[in-house]
Amino acid sequence: MVSFICFLLVFISFIILGAVSNLLDRITYGFVVDYIQTPLYWWVFNIADIMITIGVIGLIFSKNEKK
């Protein structure tokens, strides 16, 4: 049970930190700085986007594991 709560805290922390990072970019520069560009299509993102995505996916999987 303790490890489940720890995982939830980590995933929620990823989401919050990613959102705060994007917010700081918006306050500082007026836009979010994206600096990772993939050769596929038009995908451009930053570390904050990755953290938010991992946090959401982690919460989805942890919710399914709890059942």
C-alpha positions in Angstrom: 0.0 0.0 0.0 2.8 2.4 0.8 4.5 1.9 -2.6 1.2 2.6 -4.3 0.9 5.9 -2.5 4.5 6.7 -3.3 3.9 6.1 -7.0 0.8 8.3 -6.9 2.8 11.1 -5.3 5.6 10.8 -7.9 3.1 10.9 -10.8 1.2 13.8 -9.4 4.5 15.6 -8.8 5.5 15.1 -12.4 2.3 16.7 -13.5 2.6 19.6 -11.2 6.3 20.3 -12.0 5.6 20.1 -15.7 2.7 22.5 -15.4 4.7 24.9 -13.3 7.6 24.8 -15.7 5.4 25.6 -18.6 3.8 28.4 -16.6 7.2 29.9 -15.8 8.1 29.9 -19.5 4.8 31.7 -20.3 5.4 34.3 -17.6 9.0 34.8 -18.5 9.0 34.6 -22.3 5.3 34.9 -23.2 5.3 31.4 -24.7 6.5 27.9 -23.9 10.0 27.2 -25.1 10.1 23.9 -27.0 13.6 22.6 -27.8 13.3 18.9 -28.6 12.3 18.3 -32.2 11.8 14.9 -33.7 12.5 14.1 -37.4 8.9 12.6 -37.5 6.2 15.0 -38.7 6.1 18.3 -36.7 6.4 17.1 -33.1 8.3 19.6 -31.0 8.2 19.5 -27.2 10.1 20.1 -24.0 11.0 18.2 -20.8 7.9 19.7 -19.0 5.6 18.1 -21.7 7.3 14.8 -21.1 6.9 15.0 -17.4 3.2 15.8 -17.7 2.7 12.9 -20.2 4.5 10.4 -18.0 2.5 11.6 -14.9 -0.8 11.2 -16.7 0.1 7.8 -18.1 1.3 6.7 -14.7 -1.9 7.7 -13.0 -4.0 5.9 -15.6 -2.0 2.7 -15.2 -1.9 3.0 -11.4 -5.7 3.4 -11.4 -6.1 0.2 -13.4 -3.7 -1.7 -11.1 -5.7 -0.7 -8.1 -8.9 -2.5 -9.3 
